[in-house]
């Protein structure tokens, strides 16, 4: 799955996928 970070909310990110659906996600590791 690939997506684009739409908004950052602290340690969580709102990510939009190819179909336009929004997901709550956390990134693994240090960015």
PQR file with spaces between the fields and no chain letter, atoms N, CA, C, O and H, PARSE charges and radii, in Angstrom:
ATOM       1  N    UNK     1       0.848   -1.182    0.000 -0.4000 1.5000
ATOM       2  CA   UNK     1       0.000    0.000    0.000 -0.0000 2.0000
ATOM       3  C    UNK     1       0.887    1.237    0.000  0.5500 1.7000
ATOM       4  O    UNK     1       1.852    1.323    0.759 -0.5500 1.4000
ATOM       5  N    UNK     2       0.555    2.174   -0.844 -0.4000 1.5000
ATOM       6  CA   UNK     2       1.257    3.452   -0.856 -0.0000 2.0000
ATOM       7  C    UNK     2       0.245    4.567   -0.641  0.5500 1.7000
ATOM       8  O    UNK     2      -0.922    4.453   -1.015 -0.5500 1.4000
ATOM       9  H    UNK     2      -0.229    2.104   -1.461  0.4000 1.0000
ATOM      10  N    UNK     3       0.712    5.633   -0.039 -0.4000 1.5000
ATOM      11  CA   UNK     3      -0.184    6.752    0.225 -0.0000 2.0000
ATOM      12  C    UNK     3       0.594    8.032    0.441  0.5500 1.7000
ATOM      13  O    UNK     3       1.824    8.039    0.461 -0.5500 1.4000
ATOM      14  H    UNK     3       1.661    5.726    0.265  0.4000 1.0000
ATOM      15  N    UNK     4      -0.144    9.108    0.600 -0.4000 1.5000
ATOM      16  CA   UNK     4       0.429   10.431    0.802 -0.0000 2.0000
ATOM      17  C    UNK     4      -0.018   10.947    2.159  0.5500 1.7000
ATOM      18  O    UNK     4      -1.203   10.898    2.489 -0.5500 1.4000
ATOM      19  H    UNK     4      -1.144    9.102    0.584  0.4000 1.0000
ATOM      20  N    UNK     5       0.940   11.445    2.952 -0.4000 1.5000
ATOM      21  CA   UNK     5       0.591   11.987    4.266 -0.0000 2.0000
ATOM      22  C    UNK     5      -0.206   13.262    4.053  0.5500 1.7000
ATOM      23  O    UNK     5       0.265   14.216    3.434 -0.5500 1.4000
ATOM      24  H    UNK     5       1.903   11.484    2.684  0.4000 1.0000
ATOM      25  N    UNK     6      -1.421   13.257    4.577 -0.4000 1.5000
ATOM      26  CA   UNK     6      -2.349   14.362    4.390 -0.0000 2.0000
ATOM      27  C    UNK     6      -2.261   15.339    5.554  0.5500 1.7000
ATOM      28  O    UNK     6      -2.349   16.551    5.357 -0.5500 1.4000
ATOM      29  H    UNK     6      -1.804   12.482    5.080  0.4000 1.0000
ATOM      30  N    UNK     7      -2.087   14.815    6.775 -0.4000 1.5000
ATOM      31  CA   UNK     7      -2.024   15.657    7.964 -0.0000 2.0000
ATOM      32  C    UNK     7      -1.282   14.902    9.061  0.5500 1.7000
ATOM      33  O    UNK     7      -1.429   13.687    9.192 -0.5500 1.4000
ATOM      34  H    UNK     7      -2.015   13.830    6.935  0.4000 1.0000
ATOM      35  N    UNK     8      -0.489   15.619    9.846 -0.4000 1.5000
ATOM      36  CA   UNK     8       0.228   15.048   10.977 -0.0000 2.0000
ATOM      37  C    UNK     8      -0.464   15.466   12.263  0.5500 1.7000
ATOM      38  O    UNK     8      -0.730   16.647   12.485 -0.5500 1.4000
ATOM      39  H    UNK     8      -0.369   16.606    9.740  0.4000 1.0000
ATOM      40  N    UNK     9      -0.754   14.473   13.116 -0.4000 1.5000
ATOM      41  CA   UNK     9      -1.394   14.758   14.404 -0.0000 2.0000
ATOM      42  C    UNK     9      -0.546   14.124   15.502  0.5500 1.7000
ATOM      43  O    UNK     9      -0.916   13.091   16.060 -0.5500 1.4000
ATOM      44  H    UNK     9      -0.538   13.514   12.936  0.4000 1.0000
ATOM      45  N    UNK    10       0.581   14.738   15.808 -0.4000 1.5000
ATOM      46  CA   UNK    10       1.481   14.179   16.816 -0.0000 2.0000
ATOM      47  C    UNK    10       2.220   12.980   16.257  0.5500 1.7000
ATOM      48  O    UNK    10       2.912   13.100   15.247 -0.5500 1.4000
ATOM      49  H    UNK    10       0.882   15.578   15.355  0.4000 1.0000
ATOM      50  N    UNK    11       2.086   11.806   16.903 -0.4000 1.5000
ATOM      51  CA   UNK    11       2.765   10.605   16.429 -0.0000 2.0000
ATOM      52  C    UNK    11       1.941    9.866   15.380  0.5500 1.7000
ATOM      53  O    UNK    11       2.430    8.915   14.769 -0.5500 1.4000
ATOM      54  H    UNK    11       1.523   11.708   17.724  0.4000 1.0000
ATOM      55  N    UNK    12       0.706   10.289   15.163 -0.4000 1.5000
ATOM      56  CA   UNK    12      -0.166    9.668   14.163 -0.0000 2.0000
ATOM      57  C    UNK    12      -0.234   10.542   12.924  0.5500 1.7000
ATOM      58  O    UNK    12      -0.084   11.761   13.001 -0.5500 1.4000
ATOM      59  H    UNK    12       0.309   11.061   15.659  0.4000 1.0000
ATOM      60  N    UNK    13      -0.462    9.911   11.788 -0.4000 1.5000
ATOM      61  CA   UNK    13      -0.575   10.614   10.514 -0.0000 2.0000
ATOM      62  C    UNK    13      -1.879   10.212    9.840  0.5500 1.7000
ATOM      63  O    UNK    13      -2.298    9.059    9.929 -0.5500 1.4000
ATOM      64  H    UNK    13      -0.584    8.920   11.726  0.4000 1.0000
ATOM      65  N    UNK    14      -2.513   11.155    9.173 -0.4000 1.5000
ATOM      66  CA   UNK    14      -3.663   10.848    8.330 -0.0000 2.0000
ATOM      67  C    UNK    14      -3.118   10.692    6.917  0.5500 1.7000
ATOM      68  O    UNK    14      -2.541   11.624    6.357 -0.5500 1.4000
ATOM      69  H    UNK    14      -2.172   12.092    9.101  0.4000 1.0000
ATOM      70  N    UNK    15      -3.308    9.506    6.345 -0.4000 1.5000
ATOM      71  CA   UNK    15      -2.720    9.165    5.052 -0.0000 2.0000
ATOM      72  C    UNK    15      -3.836    8.931    4.045  0.5500 1.7000
ATOM      73  O    UNK    15      -4.823    8.261    4.349 -0.5500 1.4000
ATOM      74  H    UNK    15      -3.777    8.748    6.800  0.4000 1.0000
ATOM      75  N    UNK    16      -3.679    9.481    2.848 -0.4000 1.5000
ATOM      76  CA   UNK    16      -4.657    9.276    1.772 -0.0000 2.0000
ATOM      77  C    UNK    16      -4.071    8.265    0.789  0.5500 1.7000
ATOM      78  O    UNK    16      -2.952    8.448    0.307 -0.5500 1.4000
ATOM      79  H    UNK    16      -2.878   10.025    2.601  0.4000 1.0000
ATOM      80  N    UNK    17      -4.818    7.200    0.488 -0.4000 1.5000
ATOM      81  CA   UNK    17      -4.330    6.191   -0.452 -0.0000 2.0000
ATOM      82  C    UNK    17      -4.694    6.561   -1.888  0.5500 1.7000
ATOM      83  O    UNK    17      -5.223    7.642   -2.148 -0.5500 1.4000
ATOM      84  H    UNK    17      -5.727    7.052    0.879  0.4000 1.0000
ATOM      85  N    UNK    18      -4.399    5.638   -2.825 -0.4000 1.5000
ATOM      86  CA   UNK    18      -4.607    5.915   -4.247 -0.0000 2.0000
ATOM      87  C    UNK    18      -6.076    6.135   -4.584  0.5500 1.7000
ATOM      88  O    UNK    18      -6.393    6.861   -5.526 -0.5500 1.4000
ATOM      89  H    UNK    18      -3.969    4.760   -2.613  0.4000 1.0000
ATOM      90  N    UNK    19      -6.971    5.519   -3.826 -0.4000 1.5000
ATOM      91  CA   UNK    19      -8.409    5.625   -4.097 -0.0000 2.0000
ATOM      92  C    UNK    19      -9.038    6.834   -3.419  0.5500 1.7000
ATOM      93  O    UNK    19     -10.222    7.108   -3.614 -0.5500 1.4000
ATOM      94  H    UNK    19      -6.714    4.930   -3.061  0.4000 1.0000
ATOM      95  N    UNK    20      -8.248    7.569   -2.615 -0.4000 1.5000
ATOM      96  CA   UNK    20      -8.761    8.753   -1.945 -0.0000 2.0000
ATOM      97  C    UNK    20      -9.293    8.492   -0.556  0.5500 1.7000
ATOM      98  O    UNK    20      -9.814    9.405    0.086 -0.5500 1.4000
ATOM      99  H    UNK    20      -7.286    7.347   -2.456  0.4000 1.0000
ATOM     100  N    UNK    21      -9.173    7.251   -0.070 -0.4000 1.5000
ATOM     101  CA   UNK    21      -9.638    6.922    1.280 -0.0000 2.0000
ATOM     102  C    UNK    21      -8.597    7.365    2.305  0.5500 1.7000
ATOM     103  O    UNK    21      -7.395    7.238    2.074 -0.5500 1.4000
ATOM     104  H    UNK    21      -8.750    6.510   -0.591  0.4000 1.0000
ATOM     105  N    UNK    22      -9.066    7.886    3.437 -0.4000 1.5000
ATOM     106  CA   UNK    22      -8.162    8.356    4.486 -0.0000 2.0000
ATOM     107  C    UNK    22      -7.964    7.270    5.532  0.5500 1.7000
ATOM     108  O    UNK    22      -8.910    6.571    5.897 -0.5500 1.4000
ATOM     109  H    UNK    22     -10.043    7.989    3.625  0.4000 1.0000
ATOM     110  N    UNK    23      -6.731    7.130    6.015 -0.4000 1.5000
ATOM     111  CA   UNK    23      -6.364    6.133    7.016 -0.0000 2.0000
ATOM     112  C    UNK    23      -5.586    6.819    8.130  0.5500 1.7000
ATOM     113  O    UNK    23      -4.834    7.762    7.882 -0.5500 1.4000
ATOM     114  H    UNK    23      -5.963    7.698    5.718  0.4000 1.0000
ATOM     115  N    UNK    24      -5.770    6.340    9.365 -0.4000 1.5000
ATOM     116  CA   UNK    24      -4.906    6.742   10.476 -0.0000 2.0000
ATOM     117  C    UNK    24      -3.735    5.773   10.502  0.5500 1.7000
ATOM     118  O    UNK    24      -3.931    4.557   10.507 -0.5500 1.4000
ATOM     119  H    UNK    24      -6.380    5.574    9.567  0.4000 1.0000
ATOM     120  N    UNK    25      -2.527    6.302   10.520 -0.4000 1.5000
ATOM     121  CA   UNK    25      -1.346    5.445   10.447 -0.0000 2.0000
ATOM     122  C    UNK    25      -0.239    6.007   11.322  0.5500 1.7000
ATOM     123  O    UNK    25      -0.182    7.203   11.609 -0.5500 1.4000
ATOM     124  H    UNK    25      -2.368    7.289   10.516  0.4000 1.0000
ATOM     125  N    UNK    26       0.646    5.094   11.738 -0.4000 1.5000
ATOM     126  CA   UNK    26       1.866    5.482   12.447 -0.0000 2.0000
ATOM     127  C    UNK    26       3.047    5.001   11.629  0.5500 1.7000
ATOM     128  O    UNK    26       2.992    3.945   10.998 -0.5500 1.4000
ATOM     129  H    UNK    26       0.600    4.122   11.505  0.4000 1.0000
ATOM     130  N    UNK    27       4.113    5.781   11.644 -0.4000 1.5000
ATOM     131  CA   UNK    27       5.311    5.420   10.898 -0.0000 2.0000
ATOM     132  C    UNK    27       6.235    4.616   11.807  0.5500 1.7000
ATOM     133  O    UNK    27       6.377    4.915   12.992 -0.5500 1.4000
ATOM     134  H    UNK    27       4.158    6.638   12.157  0.4000 1.0000
ATOM     135  N    UNK    28       6.854    3.601   11.238 -0.4000 1.5000
ATOM     136  CA   UNK    28       7.800    2.793   11.983 -0.0000 2.0000
ATOM     137  C    UNK    28       9.197    3.384   11.801  0.5500 1.7000
ATOM     138  O    UNK    28       9.598    3.696   10.680 -0.5500 1.4000
ATOM     139  H    UNK    28       6.739    3.357   10.275  0.4000 1.0000
ATOM     140  N    UNK    29       9.934    3.537   12.891 -0.4000 1.5000
ATOM     141  CA   UNK    29      11.272    4.099   12.815 -0.0000 2.0000
ATOM     142  C    UNK    29      11.272    5.600   13.046  0.5500 1.7000
ATOM     143  O    UNK    29      10.267    6.178   13.458 -0.5500 1.4000
ATOM     144  H    UNK    29       9.609    3.284   13.802  0.4000 1.0000
ATOM     145  N    UNK    30      12.406    6.220   12.777 -0.4000 1.5000
ATOM     146  CA   UNK    30      12.576    7.653   12.997 -0.0000 2.0000
ATOM     147  C    UNK    30      12.585    8.344   11.642  0.5500 1.7000
ATOM     148  O    UNK    30      13.313    7.936   10.736 -0.5500 1.4000
ATOM     149  H    UNK    30      13.223    5.750   12.442  0.4000 1.0000
ATOM     150  N    UNK    31      11.788    9.377   11.504 -0.4000 1.5000
ATOM     151  CA   UNK    31      11.757   10.134   10.239 -0.0000 2.0000
ATOM     152  C    UNK    31      12.601   11.383   10.368  0.5500 1.7000
ATOM     153  O    UNK    31      12.708   12.158    9.417 -0.5500 1.4000
ATOM     154  H    UNK    31      11.197    9.709   12.240  0.4000 1.0000
